[in-house]
Amino acid sequence: MEKLSGQLVFELTCPICKDTTKQALKKSAKVLEQYQREIRMVAYDLLLYHLADSHSENNEN
């Protein structure tokens, strides 16, 4: 997580195609500290969905 324009965001970059997604987080930094593990798990799920959709061996893209 990083601060961008005073707002916390998470940034997810695909290691294969370098496609990047940024998502603003609406809660305060203090509240988000309690949920760091869950936020990372959601980001990991998003990466897995991207990999399956865009980079699977059966994908013709």
ZIKA-V30515 format. One record per pair of residues at least 24 apart in sequence whose C-alpha atoms are under 10 Angstrom apart, sorted by the first residue. I is the first residue (numbers start at 1). GAP is how many residues later the second one is. D is the distance in Angstrom with one decimal. If there is no record, write none. Layout:
I_GAP_D / I_GAP_D
This chain:
1_24_9.3 / 1_28_9.8 / 1_31_9.9 / 1_35_9.0 / 1_38_9.4 / 1_39_9.3 / 3_26_9.5 / 8_24_9.1 / 10_29_8.6 / 10_30_8.9 / 10_33_8.1 / 11_32_8.5 / 12_28_10.0 / 12_31_6.9 / 12_32_8.6 / 12_34_8.5 / 12_35_7.4 / 13_34_8.1 / 14_33_6.9 / 14_34_9.6 / 14_36_8.0 / 14_37_7.9 / 15_32_9.5 / 15_36_9.5 / 16_35_8.6 / 16_38_9.8 / 16_39_8.1 / 17_34_9.6 / 17_37_9.1 / 17_38_8.7 / 19_31_9.5 / 21_25_9.6 / 21_26_9.7
